[in-house]
Amino acid sequence: MRGGVIWSGILSRIMRVEPVRRQSGVAFGATVLMTGIGFVSTMLFAHLLGPEVMGGYFLFLAYYGIVELFGDGGIGGAAVKRMSEGREQEEYFTAFLLLRVSLFILVVLVIYFARDFFVDLNEEGLLMPLICALSAGLLFSIGCNTAMGTGKVGISKTGDIVNYLVKVAIQIAAVLLGYGLAGLVGGVIAGMLAGSLLYWRYGRLQLKRFDFRHISSLAAFSFWIFLTASGNIIFSYTDVIVIGYFLGNTEVGIYRVAYQLTSAATFTAVALQIALFPRISRWAADGELRSVERVLKRAFSYALFLALPVCIGGTLLGDRLLYYLYGASFSGGAAFLPLLLLSQVVNVSLLLISMGISALNRPDFNFRATGAAATANLLLNIALIPALGMIGAAFATLVSISLNALLSYRYISGIIRVHFDVRAIRNIIVSAIAMIPPLVILRYGVPDAGAVITLCTVAIGAAIYLAILFRLDRKMKDDLLMIFRQLGVPIPLFIERF
């Protein structure tokens, strides 16, 4: 009984927070939690399994991502957009369900009859697990897209958390029992099934008769979503597949582990992207473009809040972080880590701009930008990886993401006026630069005594950055403290008075 009262009180405090801040806070907290779980589990698996097995796992995820792209066909994104507009949600949900299941059946049939072409998966015995993963992914994506489309960000992120927790728990148990790659894949399937149960318990709409115009509307929007997603898939997996083809599974494992380390830079951008899409979509449908301009202006600043210091800190300490967190066999990733970190600084703005373009009902603009950048990414990977190895892959990522961001900015500027909070961004840059001298002194002046020293160096750099930033930008500090205060998170007195 007491636990229920405490949980009820926590929920009531969360619901009192202003919607955008509440949903951003929930999304940010969920993103931090899931990324933290991902970091810890990947560190464990890297130490226990080594880069070759990890490379095989990343290749499986690449195949899954590519096949899932055709199984979704952009219908999921189209359903989120149409349902988020707040009109005829149940009709669009039913039409979405029919289209999504039909595409899934078609894709599974194609895989089954073309199974002899999947040589790598057949050799590893992963063809049937791939079909099982696609089945679990169908249930998970239906529930997740429905929750997002109806503005239930909390449910959406809770499902993601359940997925992560169950996936990692199964994977850890399986790896410790000696199942290796099969255990990692089994955890992926189990996690999506667990998340699906939550979605279907709390986030389902009722089935309702729909018209052909609902199908037509979803199909028209999904066409551009599919084409854009194809470009995103190229961004996500071309480097993995090309590295695997020219170099091998070991190099795939090293590259993807280093790339995962850089994902810390995108925490706030991903949280804002998830939380703001339904609200911007509604504003766009109601013609409130000024509101869109105002919220994006502040969002760009918060997106850089973590990205820039993570880039600087990772560049200075990347070799030690890879060595102690993942093992000596992964430390070679330090050679190209700065390029990937810089790519994430560009990527945080791209995430918000592309989200804004989709919410403003212009997915064709996203496709044009992503298609051009994805083509450049593919060509650069094929040209550079044989010559430069993993450094070539990282350089291809930086160039193509920068091209995507520039083109996307040009397109969204034709719809709305894009503003940047110059003062807030300047404060972030100044604070991040100010932490460089102490990090350099600690990096080169203190002997490399182990993981504890490295983590303490990271903590000191973060403390210096936050202290200076909160002195320079009281509004950012007050916004963050207000969110934590209203959520019931205790704040030390010295931080309140700082």
N, C-alpha and C positions, 0 to 999 in steps of 0.2 A: 504493500500500500504506500509506504513512504517513498519507494523508488518511483511509483507512478506519479506522486505529487511533485517530486523533484523534476521528473521529465516534463510534466505538464507546465511547471514554472519556467523551465528553459525554453519550451516551445512558445509560451506566451511572450517572453522577452524577445525572442527572435521575430515574432510577428509584429511587434511594435516598431521595429526598425523600418524606415522608409523603404518602399519596395525595391528600388534600384540598388540601394546600398545593401539591403538584406539579401537580395538574390546574388549580388556580386560577392558579398561576404561568404554566403553558403557555397557558391561556386568556387571561390578562392580557397576556402578551407578544404573542400573536397579535392580540389586539384592538388593542393599541398600534400594532403594525406595520401592520395593515390600515387603521386610522384615519389613521395617518401618511401612508400611500400615498394614501389618499383625499383628505386635505388637500392634499398636494402636487399631485396630478393635477387636482383641482378648481381650485386656484389657476392652474395653467397654462391649463386650458380656459377659465376665466373671463377671463383676459387675452387669449387668442387669439380666442375666439368671442363674448364679450359676453353680457349677460343674456338676450337674446331666444332665441338658440340653446340656451343652457343651460335656459331655461324650457321649450322644446320637448322637451328630453331628460328633464327631470323629469316632464313630463306623460306621456311614453311609459312611464316607470317606474311612474307612478300607474296607468295602464291595465293594465300587466303585473301589478302587485300585485293589482288587483281581480279580473282574470280568473284569475290563479293561485290566488286564494282558493277559487274554485269548482272549479278543477282538483284541488286538494288535498282540499277538503271536510273538513278536520280530521283526515283519516286519518293524515297524517304524525305529528302530535302524539300521537294515540292509539297509534300503533305504538311511538313512543319510550317512552311510559308503560308499555305492556304488556311490551315487551322488557326494559325497565330493571328490571322486577320479578324477572328472572332465571329465569323458568319458561317452558318451551315457546317459546323464542325463535325457533327455525326455523319452527315452525308459524305463529306470529304474523307472521314476516317474509314467508312465502309468501302468507298471506291479505292482508297489506298490499300486496304487489306486485300482486296481482290487482285489488284495489279501486282502487289508485292509477292503474294503467294504464287501467282501464275509465272512470274519471272523466275522465282526460285525453282519451281518444278522444271522449267525449260532448261535452266543452267545445270541442274543435277543430271538430267537426261543426257545433255551434251557431254558432261564429264564422264558419265558411265560408258557411253558408246565410244568415246575417244580416249579411253583410259590408257591405251597402249602408247599414246603420245606423251604421257606424263612420266617420262623415264626416271627422272630424279626422285619423284615421290614414290614410284613403284619400288625402286631399289631400297628406299628407306622404310617401306611398308606404311606410308603415310597417306595413301590415296583415300582409303575409307575413313580415316580420321579427318581428312579434309572435308569430306561430305558431311560427317557428323558435326564438324565445326560450323559448316554453312547452315545446317539445320538449327543449331543453337543460336547462331547469329541472326537467323530469320526472326525467331521469337524475340530476341533481345532488341533488335533494331525496330521492330514494330512497337514494342513497349516504350522504348526510349524516344522515338520520333513523336509518338502520341503525347507523351508527357511534355516534351519541348513545345510541341505545337499548341498545347492548351495552356502554356505559361507556367507549368508546374516544374520549375527549375529545381526545387528541393527534391522532389521525387526522382527527377532525372538523374541528379548527381548522387542521390542515395543508391539508386540502382547501379550506378558506376562503381560506387564504393563497395557494395556487396559483391559485384563482379570481381573487383580487384582482390578483396579479402579472401574469397573462396578460391579464386584462381591461384593466388600465391600460397595459400595453405595446402592445397592439393599438390602443387608443384614441389614445395619444400618436402612434404612427406614422401612423394614419389621419388624425388632425387635422392633423398637419404636412404630410401629402400633399394636404390640401385637401378631405377628405371630410366634414368637419363633423359634422352630426347623424347621418348614416349611419355614420360611423366610430365614434361613441360607442355606438350601438346594436350594431354589429358586435362591439365589444369585450365587451359584456355577454354575448353569445351564446358567443363564443370562451372567455371565462373560465369559464363554467359547464361547458362541454364538457371543458375541461382538468381542472377539479376532479373531474368525474365519473370520469375515467380513473383518478385516484388512489384514489377511494373503491372503485371496482369491482376494483381490484387488491389492496387491503389490507383492506377492511372488509366484504366480502360474506359472508352466511351461505348455507348450503346450502338448496335447496328441499326441502320436506318436506310430506307429506300433512297437511292440516288438516281440522278439523271445522267444522260450521256455527257452533258456539259461539265459535270464534275470530273469525269474521266478525261475529257478533252482538256480541261484546265490543268489537271495534274500532269498530263502527258506533255502539254506545251511547255510548262515550266520545267518539268523533269528533263526535257531534252537538253536545255542549257546546263542544268545541274549535272547531268551525266557527262557532258563534254568537259565541264570544269573539273569534275571529280576525276576524269581520266587524266587531266593535267596534273592534279594533285597526286594521283597514284604514281605517275612518272616521277614526280619530285620525291615521293616517299620511298620508292622501291627500285628505280632504275639503277642507282648507285650500287645497291645491294646485289642485284642480279648481274650487273656488268663486272663488279669486283669478284663475285663468285665464279663467273665464266673465265675471266682472264687471270685471276690470282688464286682463289680457293676459299674454302669455308673458314679457315683460320683468319684470313684477312677480313672476311665479312664480320666475324665476331669482334675483332679489334675495332673496326670502323664503327659498327653500330653501338658498341659499348661507349665509345668516346662521344658519339652523337647523343646518346641518352644523357650523358653527364651535362651536356649543354641545355637540356630541356628545362633546367631550373630557371633559365632566363625568361621563359614564356609563362610562368605561373599567372601573373596578373593579367596578361593579355588574353590567355585562354579563359580565365574566369570572367572577364568583361565581355568577351565574345559570346559566351554562353548566356550570360545574364541579360545582355542588352538586345539580343536579336529579336525576341518576341515584342519588346517594348518599341523598338525602332520600326518594326514591321507594322505595328498598330498605328504609330504616328504617321508613317508613310501612307497608309490606307486612308487616314483622316486628313491628310494634307498638312500636317504640322511639321513642316521641314525645319523651322527654326529650332524646335526642340531637338531634332536629330543633330543639327549643327552644334548646339550647346553641349550635348552629352558626349559627342565624339571629341570635341575640343579637350575636355578634361580627361577622357579615356586615353588619349595618346600619351599624356603625361604619366598616368598610372601604369601604362604598359611599359614605359622606360624605367619605372621605379626600380625594378629588379634587373631588367635586361642589361643595362649599362654596367652596374657594379659587378654582376656575375661575369660579364665579358672580360672586364679588367682583371678581376681576381682569378678567373680561370686561366687567363693567359699567363699570369705570373706564377701560378701554383699548379698548373695542369699536370705536369709530369709527376709531381709528388702525389696529387690526388688520384691519378690513374694507378700509380704503383701501389699505394696503400689501400685504396678502396677496392680495386679489382684484381690486383696481382701483377707480378713482374711481367708476365707475358702480354699484358695489355698496355704497358707503359709506352710502347711505340706510338700510340695514338697522340702523344704530346706533340708530335711533329706537325700535325695538321689541325689540332684542336683550336688554335686561335682563329683559323679560317671559319670553322663551324660556329664558334662563339660569335664572331662578327656577323655571320649569316642570321643568327637568332636575333640580334639587335635590329636588323632590317625586318626580320620576319614578324616581330611583335606589331609593327605598324601595318604590315601586310594583312595580318589576321583581322585587325579591326576594319581596315578599308574594304577588304573582300566581304566581310560580314555585313558592312553597311550597304554595299552594292546589292547584295542578295536581298536584304531586308527592304531596300528601296525598289524592289521588283525589277531589277535589270540584270538577271543572271547572264544575259548575252555579253555584257561588258566583262564579267568575271571570266567567261570562256575565252574571250579575245586575249585578255591579258595572260591568263594561265596557259592558254594554248601556245602562244608565242614563247613564253618562258620555258614551258615544258619541252618544246622542240629544241630550244637552245640547250637545256639540261641534258637531253638525250644525246645530242650530237657532241657536246663537250665531254660527257662521260666516256663515250666510245673513243673519242680522240685522245683524251688526256690520261685515262687510267692505264692503258698499255705503256705509256711513256713515263708517267709520273707516279703511278700507283695510287695509293689512298690520298696523297696530297692533291692529285689531279681530280679525284672525286669531290674533295672538299672545296676546291677552287670552282669546280663546275656548279656546286650548290650555291656558293656565294654569288657568282655572276648571275645565275638564273633567277634566284630569289630577288636580287636587286632589280633586275629587269621587270619581274612581275610587279614589284612594289611601285616602280615608276609608272608603268602602264596603268595600273589600278588607280593610282592617285590622279592621273590624267582623266580617267573615265569618271570617277566619282566627282571630280571638280566640275564636270559638265552637268551634274544633277543638283548638287548643293555647294554652298561655299564652305570650303574646308579651312578651319582655323586651328592654330596651334597655340597652346598656352606657353608663350615664349619664356615668360618669367619662371614658370615651374620647370620647364625643360632645362633652362640655364642653371637653376639651382641643383638639379639632378646631376648635370655634367660637372659643375664645380665640386660638388660633394664627392663624386666618384673619382675625380682627378686628385682631390686632396688625400684620398686614402692610398694613393700609389707610393709616395715616399716611405710611409711606415711598412707597407707590404714588401717593398724592395729591401729595406733594412732587415726585416725579419726573414725574408727569403734567402738572402745571401750573407747576412751577418750572423745568423744563428745556425749552428750545425744541424744537419738533417738527422735529428734524433729519433724520428719515427712518426707514426700516425698521430699521436697526441699533439706533438708540436705543430704539425701541419693543420690540424683542426683548430687549434688555439690561434694560429695565424689567421685562419679564415674568420674566426669569431671576432678577433681584434679589428680586422679590416671592416667587417660588417658594422661593428659598434661605432667606429670612426665615421663611416659613411652616414649612418642614421643620425648620429649626434649632430653632424654638420647640416645635413639636409633638414632636420626638424627645427634647427635654429634659423635656417634661411627661409623655410616655407612652413609657416605656422598653420596655414589652412590644410595642407596635406596631413600634418600631424594631428590636427583637430578632427579631421574626417576619419582617420584611422582609429583614433582613441574613442570617438563617438560610437563607431560600429562595435568595437570590442566592449565598450561600457554597456551599450544597450543589449548586447548578447549575453551579458552577465559575466564576461571574462574579467578576472581581477587584474587591476593595473597597479604596479608598484608606485608608491607616492613620489619617488624621485623622478619617475618618468612624467607623471602629471605636472610636476613643478619645473621640469627641465625647460 
